[in-house]
């Protein structure tokens, strides 16, 4: 009986880091408004419904944060529409009128390709590293580690960690990309509608923890 308080203290200490790791996150989306976000395109519709962001449109567009971020951990949930669909979470990205380019954590609706969680360089190098498009060995290695983690007709949780040149993408708790690249040190976060007419892309639980 005398050892129980001591064991309880040890148990509390052992689980403390797991909770501490989650400290410091702040919401990027308040569930009610698009405060902190903007649409840099002349097209695209945004609706906030039931704590979710719904994007619709007839051409591809991105909705971007007003603030830029350098080193951070970002988390967000996405649900693709049925049928042909593709999306992504942009990070450390750049914005111009009617244009967003840079790093993107791929959200792949193609059940055969299975590249969700890959690193795409929107508007620049495209599939340059994870996987390398056209490199059979690289594509097969990516599918082996990431191909079955994405849930096509359900919500999926993405976690993106940027620290210096290190870029890591996780999908539903599975590390899909873990690479180094020095192209961009900071930029905006963005969510994407791929442009399919009548399709609604849904996002929720967007939050970020800036790293020092």
Backbone as CSV, one residue per row, in Angstrom:
resi,resn,N_x,N_y,N_z,CA_x,CA_y,CA_z,C_x,C_y,C_z
1,UNK,0.817,-1.207,0.000,0.000,0.000,0.000,0.855,1.263,0.000
2,UNK,1.994,1.213,0.673,2.839,2.395,0.773,3.443,2.792,-0.577
3,UNK,3.530,1.828,-1.500,4.171,2.125,-2.782,3.214,2.769,-3.782
4,UNK,1.946,2.735,-3.508,0.986,3.223,-4.492,1.134,4.711,-4.819
5,UNK,1.286,5.596,-3.820,1.478,7.004,-4.175,2.718,7.230,-5.028
6,UNK,3.785,6.482,-4.719,5.018,6.620,-5.485,4.818,6.164,-6.923
7,UNK,4.124,5.014,-7.091,3.857,4.513,-8.429,2.952,5.463,-9.200
8,UNK,1.988,6.073,-8.495,1.101,7.022,-9.151,1.868,8.235,-9.645
9,UNK,2.829,8.683,-8.833,3.641,9.828,-9.231,4.477,9.500,-10.453
10,UNK,5.052,8.281,-10.471,5.841,7.870,-11.623,4.984,7.804,-12.879
11,UNK,3.774,7.279,-12.722,2.872,7.169,-13.863,2.522,8.550,-14.405
12,UNK,2.268,9.486,-13.503,1.940,10.839,-13.927,3.092,11.469,-14.684
13,UNK,4.308,11.251,-14.194,5.484,11.799,-14.866,5.686,11.170,-16.234
14,UNK,5.376,9.863,-16.339,5.615,9.160,-17.599,4.689,9.628,-18.705
15,UNK,3.483,10.096,-18.364,2.537,10.520,-19.391,2.590,12.026,-19.632
16,UNK,3.310,12.758,-18.795,3.349,14.206,-18.916,3.861,14.696,-20.259
17,UNK,4.955,14.120,-20.811,5.460,14.619,-22.088,4.455,14.520,-23.226
18,UNK,3.624,13.470,-23.219,2.641,13.297,-24.282,1.646,14.456,-24.298
19,UNK,1.242,14.888,-23.084,0.334,16.018,-23.014,1.058,17.315,-23.333
20,UNK,2.286,17.431,-22.823,3.044,18.656,-23.037,3.320,18.893,-24.511
21,UNK,3.464,17.811,-25.289,3.750,17.936,-26.707,2.627,18.656,-27.444
22,UNK,1.408,18.541,-26.934,0.258,19.150,-27.601,0.038,20.601,-27.165
23,UNK,0.729,21.067,-26.151,0.573,22.432,-25.675,1.056,23.426,-26.731
24,UNK,0.483,24.586,-26.717,0.951,25.641,-27.601,0.213,25.749,-28.925
25,UNK,-0.719,24.854,-29.211,-1.494,24.960,-30.451,-2.541,26.069,-30.327
26,UNK,-2.726,26.788,-31.406,-3.780,27.802,-31.463,-4.629,27.541,-32.698
27,UNK,-5.926,27.788,-32.640,-6.784,27.526,-33.805,-6.525,28.516,-34.929
28,UNK,-6.537,28.024,-36.156,-6.491,28.875,-37.331,-7.895,29.158,-37.867
29,UNK,-8.861,28.391,-37.385,-10.251,28.522,-37.814,-11.125,28.444,-36.575
30,UNK,-11.954,29.477,-36.351,-12.758,29.533,-35.127,-14.058,28.747,-35.215
31,UNK,-14.322,28.122,-36.373,-15.521,27.311,-36.532,-16.759,28.103,-36.916
32,UNK,-16.626,29.452,-36.942,-17.795,30.290,-37.224,-17.561,31.300,-38.342
33,UNK,-16.335,31.814,-38.431,-16.030,32.839,-39.415,-14.721,32.501,-40.121
34,UNK,-14.400,33.258,-41.156,-13.135,33.081,-41.869,-12.118,34.135,-41.447
35,UNK,-12.227,34.591,-40.225,-11.260,35.544,-39.683,-9.846,34.973,-39.788
36,UNK,-8.923,35.743,-40.340,-7.546,35.296,-40.492,-7.251,34.645,-41.827
37,UNK,-8.295,34.544,-42.680,-8.143,33.924,-43.995,-8.640,34.882,-45.072
38,UNK,-8.206,34.656,-46.321,-8.720,35.435,-47.441,-8.629,34.607,-48.726
39,UNK,-9.425,34.993,-49.677,-9.404,34.370,-51.002,-8.708,35.328,-51.968
40,UNK,-7.495,35.003,-52.447,-6.776,35.902,-53.342,-7.211,35.777,-54.804
41,UNK,-8.250,34.988,-55.051,-8.724,34.761,-56.421,-9.999,35.568,-56.683
42,UNK,-10.279,35.789,-57.945,-11.499,36.490,-58.339,-12.688,35.534,-58.426
43,UNK,-12.478,34.264,-58.133,-13.529,33.265,-58.182,-13.415,32.364,-56.940
44,UNK,-14.392,31.484,-56.784,-14.407,30.564,-55.655,-15.329,31.037,-54.549
45,UNK,-16.096,30.099,-53.985,-17.040,30.417,-52.912,-16.633,29.711,-51.613
46,UNK,-16.825,30.424,-50.501,-16.502,29.908,-49.176,-17.752,29.970,-48.307
47,UNK,-18.047,28.874,-47.627,-19.163,28.847,-46.685,-18.700,28.164,-45.403
48,UNK,-19.042,28.759,-44.276,-18.785,28.130,-42.983,-20.075,27.478,-42.518
49,UNK,-20.022,26.174,-42.293,-21.225,25.422,-41.953,-20.888,24.328,-40.949
50,UNK,-21.597,24.328,-39.820,-21.451,23.282,-38.797,-19.989,23.101,-38.374
51,UNK,-19.270,24.198,-38.214,-17.894,24.123,-37.762,-16.912,23.672,-38.825
52,UNK,-17.319,23.745,-40.084,-16.480,23.325,-41.198,-16.372,24.440,-42.231
53,UNK,-15.277,24.445,-42.976,-15.130,25.326,-44.129,-15.506,24.533,-45.367
54,UNK,-16.451,25.024,-46.145,-16.868,24.372,-47.386,-16.458,25.247,-48.564
55,UNK,-15.682,24.672,-49.464,-15.237,25.387,-50.657,-15.925,24.818,-51.889
56,UNK,-16.468,25.707,-52.718,-17.060,25.300,-53.995,-16.559,26.252,-55.076
57,UNK,-16.559,25.774,-56.314,-16.111,26.615,-57.411,-16.030,25.827,-58.701
58,UNK,-15.752,26.539,-59.787,-15.651,25.916,-61.101,-14.217,25.944,-61.643
59,UNK,-13.319,26.606,-60.920,-11.901,26.626,-61.269,-11.092,26.451,-59.992
60,UNK,-9.880,25.953,-60.136,-9.021,25.739,-58.977,-8.738,27.057,-58.265
61,UNK,-8.817,27.013,-56.927,-8.436,28.187,-56.148,-7.993,27.759,-54.753
62,UNK,-7.296,28.653,-54.080,-6.814,28.428,-52.724,-7.312,29.545,-51.816
63,UNK,-7.593,29.208,-50.582,-7.897,30.183,-49.547,-6.700,30.210,-48.609
64,UNK,-6.157,31.388,-48.326,-4.861,31.503,-47.657,-4.980,32.225,-46.322
65,UNK,-4.018,31.932,-45.443,-3.947,32.668,-44.180,-3.395,34.061,-44.433
66,UNK,-3.821,34.996,-43.629,-3.287,36.353,-43.722,-1.884,36.432,-43.125
67,UNK,-1.580,35.529,-42.231,-0.289,35.511,-41.559,0.629,34.493,-42.218
68,UNK,1.932,34.743,-42.176,2.923,33.785,-42.661,3.549,33.053,-41.483
69,UNK,4.065,31.850,-41.766,4.635,30.997,-40.720,5.948,30.398,-41.208
70,UNK,6.886,30.223,-40.280,8.190,29.654,-40.601,8.331,28.238,-40.088
71,UNK,8.704,28.088,-38.819,8.821,26.770,-38.186,7.560,26.516,-37.368
72,UNK,6.937,25.373,-37.584,5.639,25.125,-36.953,5.235,23.657,-37.068
73,UNK,4.177,23.329,-36.330,3.423,22.084,-36.524,1.990,22.493,-36.853
74,UNK,1.521,22.080,-38.000,0.153,22.380,-38.433,-0.661,21.098,-38.447
75,UNK,-1.924,21.204,-38.051,-2.844,20.080,-38.146,-4.152,20.535,-38.765
76,UNK,-4.747,19.651,-39.569,-6.038,19.957,-40.168,-6.709,18.707,-40.702
77,UNK,-8.030,18.736,-40.729,-8.828,17.629,-41.273,-9.411,18.040,-42.614
78,UNK,-9.483,17.085,-43.518,-10.071,17.328,-44.834,-10.932,16.150,-45.246
79,UNK,-12.023,16.452,-45.955,-12.860,15.416,-46.548,-13.099,15.774,-48.006
80,UNK,-12.689,14.880,-48.899,-12.861,15.116,-50.327,-14.287,14.799,-50.765
81,UNK,-14.757,15.460,-51.822,-16.050,15.087,-52.398,-15.945,13.768,-53.136
82,UNK,-17.082,13.186,-53.425,-17.099,11.957,-54.208,-16.692,12.260,-55.649
83,UNK,-16.308,11.214,-56.359,-15.921,11.390,-57.759,-14.489,11.860,-57.885
84,UNK,-14.171,12.440,-59.026,-12.824,12.930,-59.259,-12.540,14.096,-58.324
85,UNK,-11.457,13.999,-57.551,-11.148,15.047,-56.580,-9.669,15.019,-56.223
86,UNK,-9.161,16.185,-55.896,-7.760,16.320,-55.495,-7.634,17.633,-54.735
87,UNK,-6.822,17.635,-53.697,-6.667,18.853,-52.926,-5.294,18.864,-52.256
88,UNK,-5.133,19.744,-51.289,-3.866,19.797,-50.586,-3.846,20.905,-49.560
89,UNK,-2.904,20.789,-48.639,-2.610,21.843,-47.680,-1.304,22.498,-48.108
90,UNK,-1.365,23.753,-48.499,-0.167,24.501,-48.836,0.503,24.977,-47.556
91,UNK,1.841,25.029,-47.570,2.554,25.530,-46.394,3.867,26.176,-46.828
92,UNK,4.275,27.194,-46.067,5.417,28.027,-46.447,5.271,28.487,-47.905
93,UNK,4.045,28.728,-48.298,3.750,29.014,-49.702,3.697,30.517,-49.963
94,UNK,3.560,30.857,-51.236,3.577,32.246,-51.688,2.270,32.571,-52.396
95,UNK,1.831,33.817,-52.264,0.548,34.210,-52.833,0.692,35.474,-53.659
96,UNK,0.040,35.461,-54.818,-0.087,36.605,-55.710,-1.545,36.677,-56.148
97,UNK,-1.981,37.744,-56.764,-3.365,37.775,-57.252,-3.654,36.599,-58.194
98,UNK,-4.669,35.818,-57.839,-5.092,34.660,-58.635,-4.007,33.586,-58.765
99,UNK,-3.094,33.521,-57.802,-2.024,32.524,-57.877,-1.472,32.208,-56.488
100,UNK,-1.299,30.912,-56.218,-0.610,30.441,-55.021,0.382,29.370,-55.465
101,UNK,1.606,29.417,-54.961,2.591,28.420,-55.363,3.518,28.093,-54.192
102,UNK,4.113,26.885,-54.257,5.024,26.446,-53.213,4.695,25.048,-52.719
103,UNK,5.176,24.745,-51.507,5.005,23.414,-50.918,3.527,23.069,-50.719
104,UNK,3.183,21.818,-51.027,1.828,21.339,-50.791,1.864,19.896,-50.292
105,UNK,1.141,19.646,-49.202,0.911,18.283,-48.739,-0.258,17.731,-49.538
106,UNK,0.022,16.754,-50.380,-0.962,16.243,-51.333,-2.124,15.517,-50.660
107,UNK,-3.332,15.799,-51.166,-4.541,15.056,-50.802,-5.058,14.443,-52.094
108,UNK,-4.826,13.155,-52.267,-5.034,12.485,-53.551,-6.311,11.659,-53.538
109,UNK,-7.259,12.028,-54.413,-8.505,11.280,-54.491,-8.455,10.085,-55.412
110,UNK,-7.313,9.847,-56.047,-7.165,8.727,-56.970,-6.803,7.470,-56.185
111,UNK,-7.751,6.518,-56.140,-7.551,5.306,-55.342,-6.450,4.405,-55.894
112,UNK,-6.098,4.590,-57.153,-5.031,3.785,-57.747,-3.659,4.424,-57.545
113,UNK,-3.585,5.733,-57.693,-2.290,6.404,-57.559,-1.803,6.402,-56.113
114,UNK,-2.671,6.774,-55.179,-2.377,6.728,-53.742,-1.173,7.581,-53.351
115,UNK,-1.218,8.863,-53.717,-0.101,9.747,-53.372,-0.440,10.727,-52.250
116,UNK,-1.494,10.461,-51.501,-1.826,11.332,-50.371,-0.671,11.351,-49.370
117,UNK,-0.324,12.566,-48.934,0.798,12.726,-48.014,2.113,12.954,-48.713
118,UNK,2.079,12.995,-50.049,3.283,13.315,-50.789,3.569,14.810,-50.748
119,UNK,4.778,15.192,-51.136,5.166,16.598,-51.166,5.188,17.070,-52.617
120,UNK,4.249,17.958,-52.938,4.138,18.516,-54.284,4.574,19.975,-54.255
121,UNK,5.306,20.412,-55.254,5.734,21.801,-55.334,4.866,22.507,-56.376
122,UNK,3.760,23.072,-55.898,2.755,23.710,-56.751,3.352,24.873,-57.542
123,UNK,3.208,24.811,-58.868,3.644,25.900,-59.719,5.139,25.969,-59.952
124,UNK,5.883,24.948,-59.485,7.337,24.984,-59.649,7.853,23.593,-60.046
125,UNK,8.424,22.857,-59.120,9.100,21.596,-59.432,8.167,20.391,-59.476
126,UNK,6.931,20.574,-59.065,5.920,19.501,-59.034,6.393,18.325,-58.177
127,UNK,6.365,17.107,-58.704,6.737,15.918,-57.916,8.253,15.703,-57.986
128,UNK,8.977,16.399,-57.126,10.427,16.419,-57.221,11.132,15.534,-56.205
129,UNK,10.387,15.038,-55.161,11.112,14.335,-54.114,10.328,13.220,-53.425
130,UNK,9.049,13.388,-53.139,8.330,12.398,-52.331,6.880,12.257,-52.784
131,UNK,6.632,11.435,-53.834,7.612,10.684,-54.619,8.131,11.511,-55.801
132,UNK,9.107,10.952,-56.494,9.604,11.542,-57.736,8.774,10.959,-58.878
133,UNK,7.996,11.797,-59.545,7.118,11.300,-60.605,7.936,10.733,-61.762
134,UNK,7.547,9.547,-62.214,8.252,8.887,-63.309,9.379,7.995,-62.867
135,UNK,9.737,8.073,-61.588,10.756,7.194,-61.020,10.025,6.033,-60.344
136,UNK,10.017,4.881,-60.996,9.231,3.736,-60.519,9.612,3.333,-59.109
137,UNK,10.898,3.319,-58.819,11.355,2.917,-57.481,10.842,3.883,-56.414
138,UNK,10.910,5.182,-56.711,10.436,6.188,-55.763,8.926,6.096,-55.570
139,UNK,8.181,5.906,-56.649,6.723,5.808,-56.548,6.307,4.568,-55.754
140,UNK,6.956,3.443,-56.003,6.616,2.215,-55.288,6.971,2.316,-53.812
141,UNK,8.103,2.948,-53.503,8.496,3.121,-52.109,7.504,4.009,-51.371
142,UNK,6.999,5.040,-52.063,6.018,5.923,-51.427,4.733,5.164,-51.123
143,UNK,4.235,4.412,-52.090,2.996,3.655,-51.857,3.168,2.634,-50.744
144,UNK,4.349,2.062,-50.633,4.592,1.056,-49.597,4.456,1.654,-48.194
145,UNK,4.892,2.902,-48.030,4.827,3.501,-46.695,3.565,4.331,-46.465
146,UNK,2.906,4.764,-47.549,1.821,5.726,-47.381,0.525,5.353,-48.069
147,UNK,0.548,4.398,-48.984,-0.579,4.167,-49.876,-1.893,3.800,-49.231
148,UNK,-1.862,3.159,-48.070,-3.105,2.679,-47.467,-3.578,3.526,-46.287
149,UNK,-2.900,4.628,-46.005,-3.267,5.423,-44.824,-4.444,6.359,-45.071
150,UNK,-4.643,6.793,-46.327,-5.698,7.760,-46.639,-7.056,7.071,-46.767
151,UNK,-8.092,7.668,-46.144,-9.453,7.134,-46.197,-10.251,7.944,-47.230
152,UNK,-10.507,7.338,-48.361,-11.043,8.076,-49.509,-12.372,8.773,-49.225
153,UNK,-13.296,8.139,-48.541,-14.624,8.723,-48.356,-14.899,9.108,-46.913
154,UNK,-13.861,9.565,-46.214,-13.994,9.924,-44.804,-13.101,11.126,-44.522
155,UNK,-13.140,11.591,-43.293,-12.238,12.644,-42.855,-10.835,12.092,-42.686
156,UNK,-9.852,12.907,-43.025,-8.444,12.546,-42.872,-7.706,13.673,-42.161
157,UNK,-6.865,13.303,-41.213,-6.112,14.278,-40.433,-4.684,14.383,-40.953
158,UNK,-4.293,15.596,-41.303,-2.930,15.883,-41.760,-2.166,16.614,-40.659
159,UNK,-0.900,16.278,-40.544,0.000,16.958,-39.607,1.283,17.291,-40.369
160,UNK,1.621,18.565,-40.435,2.788,19.032,-41.175,3.747,19.702,-40.193
161,UNK,4.985,19.231,-40.171,5.993,19.786,-39.278,7.123,20.387,-40.103
162,UNK,7.417,21.657,-39.878,8.518,22.352,-40.555,9.469,22.891,-39.495
163,UNK,10.710,22.500,-39.586,11.737,22.972,-38.662,13.021,23.149,-39.451
164,UNK,13.377,24.383,-39.749,14.533,24.623,-40.605,14.296,24.030,-41.981
165,UNK,15.247,23.233,-42.446,15.117,22.594,-43.760,14.335,21.283,-43.714
166,UNK,13.927,20.852,-42.541,13.249,19.563,-42.397,11.743,19.721,-42.561
167,UNK,11.176,18.909,-43.451,9.747,18.940,-43.753,9.165,17.545,-43.542
168,UNK,8.154,17.449,-42.703,7.533,16.142,-42.440,6.021,16.243,-42.587
169,UNK,5.449,15.261,-43.276,4.005,15.176,-43.461,3.516,13.856,-42.892
170,UNK,2.447,13.917,-42.107,1.803,12.714,-41.572,0.334,12.723,-41.967
171,UNK,-0.177,11.563,-42.315,-1.592,11.403,-42.653,-2.174,10.340,-41.736
172,UNK,-3.146,10.734,-40.933,-3.781,9.819,-39.990,-2.749,9.094,-39.128
173,UNK,-1.718,9.841,-38.704,-0.719,9.303,-37.791,0.427,8.563,-38.433
174,UNK,0.420,8.434,-39.754,1.483,7.723,-40.474,2.393,8.736,-41.168
175,UNK,3.705,8.617,-40.961,4.656,9.501,-41.628,4.741,9.100,-43.098
176,UNK,4.342,10.011,-43.975,4.344,9.740,-45.412,5.508,10.410,-46.125
177,UNK,5.949,11.533,-45.595,7.064,12.286,-46.171,7.947,12.809,-45.044
178,UNK,9.249,12.617,-45.183,10.207,13.129,-44.196,11.487,13.462,-44.960
179,UNK,11.629,14.718,-45.355,12.699,15.117,-46.265,13.324,16.433,-45.798
180,UNK,14.368,16.835,-46.494,14.984,18.140,-46.281,14.988,18.906,-47.596
181,UNK,14.614,20.191,-47.522,14.627,21.055,-48.695,14.713,22.498,-48.216
182,UNK,15.561,23.269,-48.862,15.847,24.627,-48.393,15.210,25.713,-49.257
183,UNK,14.255,25.359,-50.104,13.693,26.338,-51.034,12.949,27.469,-50.322
184,UNK,12.104,27.120,-49.353,11.296,28.137,-48.668,11.431,28.002,-47.153
185,UNK,11.654,29.132,-46.478,11.797,29.129,-45.025,10.528,29.586,-44.320
186,UNK,9.637,30.262,-45.034,8.405,30.765,-44.430,7.402,31.083,-45.519
187,UNK,6.136,31.162,-45.122,5.084,31.502,-46.065,3.719,31.260,-45.474
188,UNK,2.708,31.350,-46.311,1.328,31.207,-45.843,0.912,29.737,-45.790
189,UNK,-0.178,29.468,-45.067,-0.894,28.195,-45.095,-2.096,28.388,-46.015
190,UNK,-2.463,27.358,-46.789,-3.620,27.495,-47.668,-4.340,26.160,-47.813
191,UNK,-5.632,26.248,-48.106,-6.448,25.073,-48.400,-6.956,25.206,-49.831
192,UNK,-7.230,24.067,-50.476,-7.462,24.067,-51.922,-8.804,23.467,-52.341
193,UNK,-9.410,24.113,-53.321,-10.474,23.502,-54.124,-9.874,23.246,-55.494
194,UNK,-10.024,22.028,-55.998,-9.332,21.634,-57.223,-10.047,22.088,-58.495
195,UNK,-11.295,22.548,-58.365,-11.972,23.118,-59.514,-13.096,22.303,-60.118
196,UNK,-13.442,21.169,-59.525,-14.531,20.355,-60.077,-15.888,21.027,-59.816
197,UNK,-16.618,21.313,-60.866,-17.900,21.995,-60.749,-18.878,21.168,-59.920
198,UNK,-19.514,21.810,-58.957,-20.505,21.149,-58.120,-19.932,20.392,-56.939
199,UNK,-18.619,20.299,-56.841,-17.980,19.554,-55.752,-17.722,20.473,-54.562
200,UNK,-17.908,19.919,-53.361,-17.651,20.662,-52.131,-16.508,20.018,-51.362
201,UNK,-15.472,20.789,-51.135,-14.326,20.346,-50.342,-14.506,20.849,-48.916
202,UNK,-14.310,19.960,-47.930,-14.601,20.306,-46.544,-13.332,20.249,-45.686
203,UNK,-13.197,21.254,-44.787,-12.049,21.346,-43.896,-12.528,21.669,-42.480
204,UNK,-11.791,21.185,-41.483,-12.142,21.483,-40.099,-10.892,21.292,-39.217
205,UNK,-11.002,21.733,-37.961,-9.967,21.516,-36.940,-8.590,21.995,-37.404
206,UNK,-8.547,23.179,-38.001,-7.282,23.739,-38.455,-6.595,24.453,-37.298
207,UNK,-5.371,24.057,-36.985,-4.650,24.664,-35.868,-3.150,24.612,-36.125
208,UNK,-2.414,25.420,-35.367,-0.971,25.507,-35.589,-0.242,25.762,-34.277
209,UNK,0.962,25.253,-34.196,1.863,25.500,-33.071,3.171,26.006,-33.657
210,UNK,3.490,27.263,-33.400,4.734,27.814,-33.895,5.900,27.339,-33.032
211,UNK,7.009,26.984,-33.696,8.189,26.456,-33.019,9.263,27.526,-32.954
212,UNK,9.983,27.534,-31.885,11.067,28.514,-31.715,12.405,27.874,-32.071
